[in-house]
Amino acid sequence: MQQTDKKAANTLRLETLRLEHRDLDEVIRQLTATIKADQLLLKRLKKRKLWLKDMIAKMESELIPNLNA
């Protein structure tokens, strides 16, 4: 029972990360369309987006069952 709760929590966290990643993608797209975009803010947003991508990949790999077991 505890394993299913953990899996559900991880799945919810994964979806939250994916949503934030998509939102950041849209914000970055809008900022780059403006001529006077704040470059420091843009750099920070891109760094956060990359971190989210890494976390999503890590969590997805953790959800895949270990076939060697």
N, C-alpha and C positions, 0 to 999 in steps of 0.2 A: 504494500500500500504506500509506503514511504517513497519507494522508487518512482511510482507514477506521479506523486505530488512533485517530486524534484524534476521529473521530465516535463510536466505541465508548466512549472515555474520557468524552466529553461526555455521552453517554447515561447512563452509569453515575453520573456526578456529578449529573445531573438527577434520577435516581431516588433518590439519597441525599438530596438536598435535599427532594424530595417526602415521603420517609419522615420526615425530621426535622420538616417542617411538620405532618404528620398527628399525630406524637407530641406536638408542642407544643400542638396544638389540644386533644388529650385532657387534657393536664396543665392547661391553662388552664380547661377545662370543669370539671375536678375541683376546682381551687382556687376558682373562683367559686361552687361549690356549698357551700363551707364558710363559716361565719359569720365566723370570725376569719382570713380569708385575708391573707397578707402583701401589701399593696398595692404596695409597691416591687418585689417579686419578680414580681408579676402584670404590672406595667407593663413590666418588662424582658423578660419572656417574650413579651408582645404585640408589643413593638418588634422582637424577634428574629424572630417569626413574620412580621411585615410585611416585614422585610428578606429573609427566605427567599422570600416570595411574589414580591418584585421580582426576585430572582435567578432564580427559576424562569421567570418571564415573559421575562427577558432571554435565558436560555439556550434557551428554546423558540423565540424569534424567530431566534436564530442558527442553529438546526437547520433552519429553513425555507429551502429554496434560493432564491436571488435570481432572480426571474423576468425581470428586466431584462437579465440577462447573455446 
